[in-house]
């Protein structure tokens, strides 16, 4: 069951596209981004680690994403994506 909505800001989607090209194994990046979305929509507090005030990080090799949670709106915003 989906508890929240994961939204990627435009620059994070651009990061993901660049990562997809740089990694050389696009299927790994595609699978990792899917897994991250699933985890963030289920329970971002369980799968994310605090990074700084209001920011969290989630790692799903080969990706490392930074996100924030708008709990009142049940939205998780992915702010950046990159390779581990």
N, C-alpha and C positions, 0 to 999 in steps of 0.2 A: 504494500500500500504506500502511495506517495503522500508524505506528510507536508512537504514543502515544494516550492518551485525553484529550480536552479536557473539563473539567468547569467549569461556571459556578457560582460560589457564588450563593446566593439573592439577595444584594444586587446582584450584577452582572447577574443576570437582570432584576431590577427596574430597574436603570439602563438596560438595553437596551430594556425596555418604554417607559420614559419618553422615551428618545431616539427610539424609533420614533414616538411621538406628537408630539414636538417638531419633528422634522425636516420633517414635512409631505409627505415623499416616502418612504413606508414601504418601497417596493420597493428603494430604495437601501440602506436600513438592513438589510433582510433579506438582500440579496445580499452586503453587506459582512460581516455576521456569519457567513454561510456560508463566505466566502473566508477569514476569520480562522480559523475552525475547521479548515478544510482545511490551512492553513499550519501551525497549531500542532500538529496531529496528525502532520504530515509531519516538520517539523524546526523547533521553536521557536527554536533557537539561530541558525538561518540567517535567519529572518524577524523575530525580535525584537531590539530594541536594549536594552542594559543601561540601567536607570533608576537603581537604587541596589542595595545589597547584597541579592542574591537576587530582585530584581524586574526585570521587563522590560516594555517597551512595544511594541505593534504597532499600526501605522496602516494602515487600509484605508478610504479616504474613503467615507463621512463619519465613520467611527468611529475612535476611539483607545482601545485596551484595555490595561489593566495586568494582567500575569499573573506567576505563579511556576511553577517547574518542580520536580517531585519525580521526579528522574531515576531513582532506585532503583525507583520504582513505575510509571515510564513514564506519569506523569500530569502534565498541564498544567492548572493552576487559574486560571481567569479571575477576577480580583478586582474589576475595575470596567470599565465601558463608558461612553463618552461621545462627544459630537460633537467633531470637530477644531476 
